[in-house]
Amino acid sequence: MSDINSVESVFRLMHALKRRLDHDLEAKQLGVVPMQMRVLKIINSHENCTANDVVQFIKRDKAQVTRLISGLITQGLIRKEPNPDDKRSQLLVFTEHGLKVHKLLAQELVELHDIVAEGLDAQEIKQFQALSLKMTKNLESSLMAEK
Protein backbone atom coordinates (compact mmCIF):
# COMPACT_ATOMS: atom_id res chain seq x y z
CA MET A 1 0.00 0.00 0.00
CA SER A 2 1.26 3.46 -0.89
CA ASP A 3 1.97 6.06 1.73
CA ILE A 4 -0.51 8.85 1.01
CA ASN A 5 0.83 11.23 3.64
CA SER A 6 2.60 13.34 1.02
CA VAL A 7 -0.65 13.79 -0.92
CA GLU A 8 -2.48 14.68 2.27
CA SER A 9 0.27 17.17 3.14
CA VAL A 10 -0.13 18.85 -0.24
CA PHE A 11 -3.91 19.02 0.22
CA ARG A 12 -3.49 20.65 3.63
CA LEU A 13 -0.97 23.14 2.25
CA MET A 14 -3.18 24.04 -0.72
CA HIS A 15 -6.23 24.48 1.51
CA ALA A 16 -4.36 26.61 4.07
CA LEU A 17 -2.82 28.75 1.33
CA LYS A 18 -6.17 29.33 -0.36
CA ARG A 19 -7.89 30.17 2.95
CA ARG A 20 -5.15 32.65 3.84
CA LEU A 21 -5.22 34.24 0.41
CA ASP A 22 -9.04 34.49 0.44
CA HIS A 23 -8.86 36.08 3.90
CA ASP A 24 -6.19 38.60 2.91
CA LEU A 25 -7.86 39.58 -0.37
CA GLU A 26 -11.18 40.08 1.40
CA ALA A 27 -9.54 42.12 4.17
CA LYS A 28 -7.89 44.41 1.63
CA GLN A 29 -11.18 44.78 -0.24
CA LEU A 30 -9.56 44.49 -3.67
CA GLY A 31 -12.58 42.72 -5.14
CA VAL A 32 -10.41 40.00 -6.63
CA VAL A 33 -10.53 36.26 -6.01
CA PRO A 34 -7.39 34.08 -6.16
CA MET A 35 -8.09 32.78 -9.69
CA GLN A 36 -8.52 36.35 -10.97
CA MET A 37 -5.25 37.16 -9.23
CA ARG A 38 -3.58 34.39 -11.24
CA VAL A 39 -5.03 35.76 -14.48
CA LEU A 40 -3.73 39.25 -13.71
CA LYS A 41 -0.31 37.79 -12.95
CA ILE A 42 -0.32 35.96 -16.29
CA ILE A 43 -1.34 39.09 -18.20
CA ASN A 44 1.46 41.00 -16.50
CA SER A 45 4.09 38.39 -17.30
CA HIS A 46 3.11 37.71 -20.94
CA GLU A 47 3.71 40.39 -23.52
CA ASN A 48 0.77 40.64 -25.92
CA CYS A 49 -1.33 38.31 -23.77
CA THR A 50 -4.56 36.90 -25.22
CA ALA A 51 -7.34 34.90 -23.62
CA ASN A 52 -5.94 31.79 -25.31
CA ASP A 53 -2.58 32.41 -23.63
CA VAL A 54 -4.38 32.43 -20.28
CA VAL A 55 -6.20 29.18 -21.16
CA GLN A 56 -2.90 27.50 -22.06
CA PHE A 57 -1.11 28.71 -18.95
CA ILE A 58 -3.70 27.87 -16.28
CA LYS A 59 -5.03 24.83 -18.11
CA ARG A 60 -8.70 25.68 -17.57
CA ASP A 61 -11.50 25.50 -20.09
CA LYS A 62 -12.21 28.47 -22.34
CA ALA A 63 -15.61 29.15 -20.75
CA GLN A 64 -14.11 29.50 -17.28
CA VAL A 65 -11.34 31.78 -18.55
CA THR A 66 -13.90 33.86 -20.46
CA ARG A 67 -15.88 34.35 -17.23
CA LEU A 68 -12.74 35.33 -15.32
CA ILE A 69 -11.70 37.82 -17.99
CA SER A 70 -15.23 39.24 -18.24
CA GLY A 71 -15.23 39.81 -14.49
CA LEU A 72 -11.89 41.61 -14.66
CA ILE A 73 -13.18 43.80 -17.49
CA THR A 74 -16.37 44.58 -15.55
CA GLN A 75 -14.26 45.56 -12.54
CA GLY A 76 -12.26 47.92 -14.75
CA LEU A 77 -8.98 46.09 -14.17
CA ILE A 78 -8.28 45.09 -17.78
CA ARG A 79 -9.57 45.89 -21.25
CA LYS A 80 -9.38 44.22 -24.63
CA GLU A 81 -7.51 45.79 -27.52
CA PRO A 82 -7.21 44.63 -31.13
CA ASN A 83 -4.26 42.29 -31.71
CA PRO A 84 -2.21 43.79 -34.56
CA ASP A 85 -0.63 40.37 -35.25
CA ASP A 86 -3.87 38.37 -35.36
CA LYS A 87 -7.20 39.95 -36.24
CA ARG A 88 -9.05 36.94 -34.74
CA SER A 89 -7.85 37.64 -31.20
CA GLN A 90 -7.66 40.53 -28.79
CA LEU A 91 -4.91 41.54 -26.39
CA LEU A 92 -5.63 41.75 -22.67
CA VAL A 93 -4.26 45.01 -21.32
CA PHE A 94 -4.24 46.53 -17.83
CA THR A 95 -6.21 49.69 -17.15
CA GLU A 96 -4.61 52.29 -14.90
CA HIS A 97 -6.73 50.99 -12.01
CA GLY A 98 -5.74 47.43 -12.91
CA LEU A 99 -2.04 48.30 -12.69
CA LYS A 100 -2.57 49.72 -9.20
CA VAL A 101 -4.47 46.63 -8.08
CA HIS A 102 -1.85 44.35 -9.62
CA LYS A 103 0.87 46.17 -7.70
CA LEU A 104 -1.07 45.66 -4.45
CA LEU A 105 -1.56 41.98 -5.33
CA ALA A 106 2.18 41.59 -5.96
CA GLN A 107 2.81 43.02 -2.48
CA GLU A 108 0.25 40.56 -1.11
CA LEU A 109 2.20 37.66 -2.63
CA VAL A 110 5.41 38.89 -0.98
CA GLU A 111 3.62 39.07 2.37
CA LEU A 112 2.13 35.61 1.82
CA HIS A 113 5.55 34.21 0.96
CA ASP A 114 6.96 35.69 4.17
CA ILE A 115 4.23 33.94 6.17
CA VAL A 116 4.69 30.61 4.39
CA ALA A 117 8.50 30.74 4.61
CA GLU A 118 8.68 31.73 8.27
CA GLY A 119 11.19 29.55 10.07
CA LEU A 120 12.57 28.08 6.84
CA ASP A 121 16.05 28.76 5.54
CA ALA A 122 16.88 29.47 1.90
CA GLN A 123 17.95 25.87 1.28
CA GLU A 124 14.65 24.48 2.59
CA ILE A 125 12.69 26.87 0.38
CA LYS A 126 14.77 25.90 -2.64
CA GLN A 127 14.28 22.21 -1.85
CA PHE A 128 10.51 22.70 -1.48
CA GLN A 129 10.36 24.48 -4.82
CA ALA A 130 12.27 21.67 -6.52
CA LEU A 131 10.10 18.96 -4.94
CA SER A 132 6.82 20.70 -5.73
CA LEU A 133 7.96 21.25 -9.34
CA LYS A 134 8.75 17.53 -9.66
CA MET A 135 5.38 16.58 -8.19
CA THR A 136 3.60 18.96 -10.56
CA LYS A 137 5.43 17.50 -13.55
CA ASN A 138 4.56 13.98 -12.39
CA LEU A 139 0.87 14.86 -12.22
CA GLU A 140 0.91 16.62 -15.59
CA SER A 141 2.76 13.72 -17.21
CA SER A 142 0.26 11.22 -15.82
CA LEU A 143 -2.58 13.23 -17.36
CA MET A 144 -0.83 13.36 -20.73
CA ALA A 145 -0.20 9.59 -20.61
CA GLU A 146 -3.93 8.95 -20.13
CA LYS A 147 -4.90 10.88 -23.26
C-alpha positions in Angstrom: 0.0 0.0 0.0 1.3 3.5 -0.9 2.0 6.1 1.7 -0.5 8.8 1.0 0.8 11.2 3.6 2.6 13.3 1.0 -0.6 13.8 -0.9 -2.5 14.7 2.3 0.3 17.2 3.1 -0.1 18.9 -0.2 -3.9 19.0 0.2 -3.5 20.6 3.6 -1.0 23.1 2.3 -3.2 24.0 -0.7 -6.2 24.5 1.5 -4.4 26.6 4.1 -2.8 28.7 1.3 -6.2 29.3 -0.4 -7.9 30.2 2.9 -5.2 32.7 3.8 -5.2 34.2 0.4 -9.0 34.5 0.4 -8.9 36.1 3.9 -6.2 38.6 2.9 -7.9 39.6 -0.4 -11.2 40.1 1.4 -9.5 42.1 4.2 -7.9 44.4 1.6 -11.2 44.8 -0.2 -9.6 44.5 -3.7 -12.6 42.7 -5.1 -10.4 40.0 -6.6 -10.5 36.3 -6.0 -7.4 34.1 -6.2 -8.1 32.8 -9.7 -8.5 36.3 -11.0 -5.3 37.2 -9.2 -3.6 34.4 -11.2 -5.0 35.8 -14.5 -3.7 39.2 -13.7 -0.3 37.8 -13.0 -0.3 36.0 -16.3 -1.3 39.1 -18.2 1.5 41.0 -16.5 4.1 38.4 -17.3 3.1 37.7 -20.9 3.7 40.4 -23.5 0.8 40.6 -25.9 -1.3 38.3 -23.8 -4.6 36.9 -25.2 -7.3 34.9 -23.6 -5.9 31.8 -25.3 -2.6 32.4 -23.6 -4.4 32.4 -20.3 -6.2 29.2 -21.2 -2.9 27.5 -22.1 -1.1 28.7 -18.9 -3.7 27.9 -16.3 -5.0 24.8 -18.1 -8.7 25.7 -17.6 -11.5 25.5 -20.1 -12.2 28.5 -22.3 -15.6 29.1 -20.8 -14.1 29.5 -17.3 -11.3 31.8 -18.6 -13.9 33.9 -20.5 -15.9 34.4 -17.2 -12.7 35.3 -15.3 -11.7 37.8 -18.0 -15.2 39.2 -18.2 -15.2 39.8 -14.5 -11.9 41.6 -14.7 -13.2 43.8 -17.5 -16.4 44.6 -15.6 -14.3 45.6 -12.5 -12.3 47.9 -14.8 -9.0 46.1 -14.2 -8.3 45.1 -17.8 -9.6 45.9 -21.2 -9.4 44.2 -24.6 -7.5 45.8 -27.5 -7.2 44.6 -31.1 -4.3 42.3 -31.7 -2.2 43.8 -34.6 -0.6 40.4 -35.3 -3.9 38.4 -35.4 -7.2 40.0 -36.2 -9.1 36.9 -34.7 -7.9 37.6 -31.2 -7.7 40.5 -28.8 -4.9 41.5 -26.4 -5.6 41.7 -22.7 -4.3 45.0 -21.3 -4.2 46.5 -17.8 -6.2 49.7 -17.1 -4.6 52.3 -14.9 -6.7 51.0 -12.0 -5.7 47.4 -12.9 -2.0 48.3 -12.7 -2.6 49.7 -9.2 -4.5 46.6 -8.1 -1.8 44.4 -9.6 0.9 46.2 -7.7 -1.1 45.7 -4.4 -1.6 42.0 -5.3 2.2 41.6 -6.0 2.8 43.0 -2.5 0.3 40.6 -1.1 2.2 37.7 -2.6 5.4 38.9 -1.0 3.6 39.1 2.4 2.1 35.6 1.8 5.6 34.2 1.0 7.0 35.7 4.2 4.2 33.9 6.2 4.7 30.6 4.4 8.5 30.7 4.6 8.7 31.7 8.3 11.2 29.5 10.1 12.6 28.1 6.8 16.0 28.8 5.5 16.9 29.5 1.9 17.9 25.9 1.3 14.7 24.5 2.6 12.7 26.9 0.4 14.8 25.9 -2.6 14.3 22.2 -1.8 10.5 22.7 -1.5 10.4 24.5 -4.8 12.3 21.7 -6.5 10.1 19.0 -4.9 6.8 20.7 -5.7 8.0 21.2 -9.3 8.8 17.5 -9.7 5.4 16.6 -8.2 3.6 19.0 -10.6 5.4 17.5 -13.6 4.6 14.0 -12.4 0.9 14.9 -12.2 0.9 16.6 -15.6 2.8 13.7 -17.2 0.3 11.2 -15.8 -2.6 13.2 -17.4 -0.8 13.4 -20.7 -0.2 9.6 -20.6 -3.9 8.9 -20.1 -4.9 10.9 -23.3 
